[in-house]
Amino acid sequence: MNKILVVNCGSSSVKSCVYEMPSEKILCSCIIEKVDTAEVGIYTYKLPDKKGKLKKVITDAEIHKKTSHLDAINKTVELITSKEYGVISDLTEIVGIGHRVVQGGEYFKESVIINDNVIDKIRSLIPLAPLHNPAHITGIELCKSIFSNTPQVAVFDNAFHYTMPATSYMYALPYEYYEKDHIRKYGAHGTSHKYVAQKTAEVMNKSLADIKLITCHLGNGCSVTAIKDGKVLDTSMGLTPLDGFMMGTRSGAVDPSAITYLMKTKNISVAKMNRILNNKSGVLGISGVSSDDRVVAEAAEDGNLRAQLARDMQWYQIRKTIGSYIAAMNGVDAITFTGGIGENCPELRENVVENLSYLGMKINKEANSLRGIDREITTADSKVKTYVIATNEELMIAKDVFNLI
């Protein structure tokens, strides 16, 4: 069997897993956090149980202070080849390596085998993803040094959105900014949206090209995508993952004049405003409590009005985005929820479905209250179907690697 290593090298974490293909069997996963920080790096390693479900065998184990990306990659290799926890006996068993890359710009419409030219293009796009693309390049180069002859594949977060028409991806700025500076909507979470879209069509026993579908990836970062005729018509994130509706710490869309006004009157630098919009806004900024929906929900239940306002605002903006995409597609056949909040917040899903009752939708409260399984959560007589499907970006990456090599 062919074993594929999937790597998601972030600015402060390295996530990886090994799949056996084409059986799509997951063999292990490893998450290393607090990478390239002043803190002690920690890692969690999982192996499948008898039912094939991943189970922690090492939890929050420490590496050392100031763990580098090289340290993290080496620890990953050490674990997957170890006698006690390993899933391969030799590095040559890995036939391909897939890397998640956030920003592929207009260069990449699909996943590609990595060469020097691909790396150069990813590097040129660093201004559009300053936190992510440098880390991705580091991961690619480190894997190249360790797995010298193993082909590597870049899987781009925005590639699935490349089918958007110009009416969706263009901004109403002077055209030269698009021509010379490539300022346009790119979207994000594309690998997740692609996976759940395909899975939804499979569950419905229909071709993706034959349904109008809205996929909702809701977590600390949130995006909603409209898919018509098997292609992305529109998506809520824009030039960067900051656009769209409010998220855990991101503001989502804000009147640009509010930003320039604050910068001018409070003498806020570009760098500081960037931090405010990306790290101090959204649910955290409104609630003043946390960016974690579970914590905010508890605070709201205890009577914290700002926490309740944060949830109400986010849910309203999600409903509004979904509604605009229904209008854009002239209808909808199915809506799918995924991501940490999308999969684990039944109150949000019920709120959305009830506000779309005019479409002939009705929540199945029993199905909606379940956890941990893919399922339909609307009643059998609902004209528009609603599903909860756990996303699996890593498997989507492994599929692309296997198909390319």
C-alpha positions in Angstrom: 0.0 0.0 0.0 1.0 3.6 -0.6 1.7 5.7 2.5 1.2 9.5 2.2 2.5 12.0 4.7 0.4 15.1 5.1 2.0 18.2 6.6 0.4 21.5 7.7 3.3 23.7 8.8 1.9 26.9 10.4 3.6 29.9 12.0 3.5 28.3 15.5 2.4 24.7 14.9 3.2 21.7 12.8 0.3 19.2 12.2 0.9 16.0 10.3 -0.7 12.6 9.7 0.0 9.5 7.6 -2.6 7.9 5.3 -2.6 4.6 3.6 -3.9 5.0 0.1 -6.1 4.3 -1.8 -7.8 2.7 1.2 -7.9 6.1 2.9 -7.0 4.5 6.2 -5.4 7.0 8.7 -2.4 5.5 10.4 -1.4 8.3 12.8 -1.6 12.0 13.5 0.7 14.4 15.3 0.2 18.0 16.5 3.2 20.0 17.7 2.3 23.4 19.2 4.1 26.4 20.5 6.7 26.1 17.7 9.0 29.0 17.1 7.9 30.8 20.3 9.6 31.5 23.6 7.6 28.7 25.3 8.2 25.0 25.5 7.0 23.1 22.5 4.4 20.4 23.2 3.1 17.5 21.1 0.2 15.1 21.0 0.3 11.9 19.1 -2.6 9.7 18.1 -3.0 6.2 16.7 -6.2 4.5 15.6 -8.1 2.1 17.9 -9.7 -1.2 16.8 -12.5 0.7 15.2 -10.1 3.0 13.3 -10.9 6.1 15.3 -7.9 8.1 16.4 -7.0 7.9 20.1 -4.3 9.8 22.0 -1.3 7.8 23.0 0.9 10.7 24.0 -0.7 13.9 25.3 0.9 17.3 25.7 4.4 16.0 26.0 7.2 18.6 26.1 10.0 18.9 23.6 12.1 21.9 24.8 12.1 25.6 24.9 12.1 27.5 21.6 11.2 24.5 19.6 12.0 25.3 15.9 10.2 24.0 12.8 13.1 21.7 12.2 12.8 20.3 15.7 9.1 19.8 15.1 9.6 18.0 11.8 12.3 15.8 13.3 10.1 14.9 16.2 7.3 13.9 13.8 9.8 11.7 11.9 11.0 10.2 15.1 7.5 9.3 16.2 6.3 7.8 12.9 9.4 5.6 12.7 9.7 4.7 16.4 9.5 1.0 17.5 6.8 1.7 20.0 4.5 4.1 18.1 5.7 4.0 14.5 3.7 3.4 11.4 6.6 3.0 9.0 9.9 1.1 9.4 11.8 3.2 6.9 11.3 6.7 5.3 11.2 5.2 1.8 7.8 3.8 2.7 6.4 7.4 2.3 5.7 7.6 -1.4 4.5 11.2 -1.4 4.2 14.3 0.9 1.3 16.8 0.8 1.6 20.3 2.1 -1.3 22.6 2.9 -0.5 26.0 1.5 -2.9 28.9 2.4 -2.2 31.3 -0.5 -1.6 30.2 -4.1 -2.7 33.5 -5.7 -3.7 33.4 -9.3 -0.8 31.1 -10.1 -2.4 27.8 -9.0 -5.8 26.6 -10.0 -5.2 23.1 -8.5 -2.7 21.1 -6.5 0.7 20.7 -8.1 3.9 18.7 -7.6 6.5 21.0 -6.0 9.6 22.1 -7.8 11.8 25.2 -7.4 9.5 27.3 -9.6 6.5 26.4 -7.4 8.4 27.4 -4.3 9.4 30.7 -5.8 5.8 31.5 -6.6 4.7 30.6 -3.1 7.4 32.9 -1.8 6.3 35.7 -4.0 2.8 35.5 -2.4 4.1 36.0 1.1 2.6 39.6 1.2 -0.8 38.1 0.8 -0.2 35.5 3.6 2.6 36.8 5.8 2.0 34.4 8.6 1.3 31.3 6.6 3.3 31.1 3.4 6.8 31.5 5.0 6.0 28.6 7.4 4.8 26.5 4.4 8.0 27.1 2.6 10.0 26.1 5.7 8.0 22.9 5.9 8.6 22.0 2.3 12.3 22.7 2.4 12.8 20.7 5.7 10.9 17.7 4.2 12.9 17.9 1.1 16.1 17.6 3.1 14.8 14.6 5.1 12.8 12.8 2.4 15.3 13.7 -0.4 13.7 11.7 -3.3 10.1 11.7 -2.3 7.8 13.8 -4.4 6.0 16.7 -2.6 2.7 18.2 -3.5 1.3 21.7 -2.7 -2.4 21.7 -2.0 -3.7 25.3 -2.0 -6.5 26.6 0.3 -7.8 28.9 -2.4 -7.6 26.6 -5.4 -11.2 25.3 -5.0 -12.4 28.9 -5.2 -10.7 29.5 -8.5 -13.9 28.9 -10.5 -15.4 32.1 -9.1 -16.5 34.5 -11.9 -15.0 38.0 -12.0 -18.3 39.4 -10.7 -17.6 37.6 -7.5 -13.9 38.0 -7.1 -13.3 41.6 -8.3 -13.3 44.6 -5.9 -14.6 47.9 -7.1 -11.2 49.6 -6.8 -9.3 51.1 -9.7 -8.7 48.3 -12.2 -4.9 48.8 -12.1 -4.7 47.4 -8.6 -6.0 44.1 -9.9 -3.8 44.1 -13.0 -0.6 45.2 -11.3 -1.0 44.1 -7.6 -3.5 41.1 -8.0 -5.9 42.6 -5.4 -9.0 40.4 -5.6 -11.0 37.9 -3.6 -9.2 34.6 -3.2 -11.1 32.9 -0.4 -9.8 30.3 2.1 -10.8 27.0 3.7 -11.1 25.7 0.1 -9.8 22.2 0.9 -12.4 21.9 3.6 -15.2 23.3 1.4 -14.2 20.9 -1.4 -14.3 17.9 0.9 -17.6 18.5 2.6 -19.2 19.5 -0.8 -18.1 16.2 -2.3 -19.3 14.3 0.8 -22.7 16.1 0.7 -23.3 15.2 -2.9 -22.3 11.6 -2.1 -24.8 11.5 0.8 -27.5 12.9 -1.4 -26.6 10.3 -4.1 -26.3 13.1 -6.6 -23.6 14.7 -8.7 -22.2 17.9 -7.2 -22.8 19.5 -10.6 -26.5 18.9 -10.2 -27.1 20.6 -6.8 -27.0 24.1 -5.5 -25.1 23.8 -2.2 -23.9 26.2 0.6 -21.1 24.9 2.8 -20.5 26.6 6.1 -17.0 26.1 7.6 -17.5 27.6 11.1 -14.7 27.5 13.7 -12.3 30.1 15.1 -12.0 31.1 11.4 -15.3 31.1 9.5 -16.3 31.1 5.9 -19.4 30.3 3.8 -19.2 29.1 0.2 -21.9 29.0 -2.6 -21.4 26.1 -5.0 -23.5 25.9 -8.2 -23.0 23.6 -11.2 -20.1 22.0 -9.3 -18.2 25.3 -9.2 -17.7 27.9 -6.6 -19.9 30.9 -7.3 -18.9 33.0 -4.3 -17.2 32.7 -0.9 -17.1 35.0 2.1 -13.4 35.3 2.7 -11.6 37.8 0.5 -8.1 38.9 -0.4 -7.2 37.4 3.1 -9.1 35.3 5.7 -10.0 38.6 7.4 -13.0 39.3 5.2 -16.5 38.0 5.5 -18.4 37.9 8.8 -17.1 38.1 12.3 -15.1 35.2 13.6 -13.3 34.2 16.8 -10.8 37.0 16.8 -11.3 38.5 13.3 -13.6 41.4 12.6 -14.9 40.3 9.2 -16.1 43.1 6.9 -16.0 46.6 8.4 -16.6 49.9 6.7 -13.1 50.9 5.5 -13.7 54.4 6.7 -14.1 53.2 10.2 -10.5 51.8 10.0 -9.0 54.9 8.4 -10.8 57.1 11.0 -9.5 55.1 13.9 -6.0 55.0 12.5 -6.0 58.8 12.0 -7.7 59.9 15.2 -5.8 57.4 17.5 -2.5 57.4 15.6 -2.7 53.6 15.1 0.0 52.1 12.8 -0.7 49.7 10.0 0.9 46.9 12.0 -1.1 47.6 15.1 -4.4 47.9 13.2 -3.7 44.6 11.5 -3.3 43.0 14.9 -6.5 44.6 16.2 -8.6 43.4 13.2 -7.1 39.9 13.1 -6.4 39.1 16.8 -8.5 41.4 19.0 -11.8 41.7 17.2 -14.7 39.4 16.4 -16.3 37.4 19.1 -13.4 38.2 21.5 -13.6 41.9 20.8 -17.4 42.1 21.4 -17.7 39.7 24.3 -14.6 40.7 26.1 -14.5 37.1 27.4 -13.0 34.7 24.9 -12.8 33.7 21.2 -13.9 30.2 22.2 -17.6 29.8 21.5 -18.0 27.3 24.4 -16.6 29.8 26.9 -18.7 32.6 25.4 -21.9 30.4 25.6 -21.3 29.7 29.3 -20.8 33.5 29.9 -24.0 34.3 28.1 -25.9 31.7 30.1 -24.6 33.4 33.3 -26.1 36.7 32.1 -23.2 38.3 30.4 -24.9 40.6 27.9 -21.8 41.3 25.8 -21.3 37.6 25.4 -24.9 37.1 24.3 -24.5 40.0 21.9 -21.4 38.5 20.4 -23.2 35.2 19.6 -26.3 37.0 18.3 -24.2 39.2 16.0 -22.3 36.2 14.6 -25.4 34.1 14.1 -27.1 37.0 12.4 -24.2 37.6 10.0 -24.0 33.8 9.2 -27.8 33.8 8.4 -27.4 37.0 6.3 -24.4 35.5 4.3 -26.3 32.2 3.6 -29.4 34.2 2.6 -27.4 36.3 0.1 -26.0 33.2 -1.5 -29.4 31.7 -1.9 -30.4 34.8 -3.8 -27.2 34.7 -5.9 -27.8 31.0 -6.9 -31.6 31.5 -7.4 -32.3 28.8 -4.8 -30.5 26.1 -2.8 -30.9 22.4 -2.5 -28.7 21.8 0.6 -26.8 23.5 3.3 -23.9 21.8 5.1 -22.2 22.7 8.4 -18.7 21.8 9.3 -15.8 23.0 11.5 -15.6 23.2 15.3 -18.6 25.4 15.8 -20.5 24.1 12.8 -20.2 20.5 14.0 -20.7 21.1 17.7 -23.2 23.9 18.2 -26.8 22.6 17.7 -28.2 26.0 18.8 -26.6 27.8 15.9 -27.8 25.2 13.4 -31.3 25.4 14.7 -31.3 29.1 14.6 -30.2 29.1 10.9 -32.7 26.5 9.9 -35.6 28.2 11.7 -34.8 31.5 10.0 -35.0 29.7 6.6 -38.4 28.1 7.3 -39.9 30.1 4.4 -37.9 27.7 2.2 -39.8 24.7 3.6 -37.0 23.7 6.1 -37.7 22.2 9.5 -35.2 21.1 12.0 -35.0 17.5 13.3 -34.2 18.2 16.9 -33.2 14.7 17.7 -30.7 14.4 14.8 -29.5 18.0 15.4 -28.6 17.1 19.1 -26.4 14.2 18.1 -22.6 14.5 17.9 -19.7 12.7 16.2 -21.5 11.4 13.1 -22.3 12.7 9.6 -26.1 13.2 9.3 -29.0 15.1 8.0 -30.6 17.4 10.6 -33.7 18.5 8.8 -37.0 16.5 8.7 -37.7 14.1 5.8 -40.3 16.5 4.3 -38.0 19.5 4.3 -37.6 20.9 0.8 -34.0 22.0 1.5 -31.8 19.5 3.2 -29.3 20.4 5.9 -26.4 18.3 6.9 -23.6 18.1 9.5 -20.4 16.6 8.0 -17.1 16.5 9.8 -14.4 18.1 7.6 -11.3 16.2 6.7 -8.8 18.5 5.0 -6.0 16.0 5.6 -7.7 13.2 3.7 -8.5 15.7 0.9 -4.8 16.5 0.7 -3.8 12.9 0.8 -6.2 12.2 -2.1 -4.7 15.0 -4.2 -1.1 13.7 -3.5 -2.1 10.1 -4.4 -3.8 11.2 -7.7 -0.8 13.4 -8.7 1.9 10.9 -8.1 
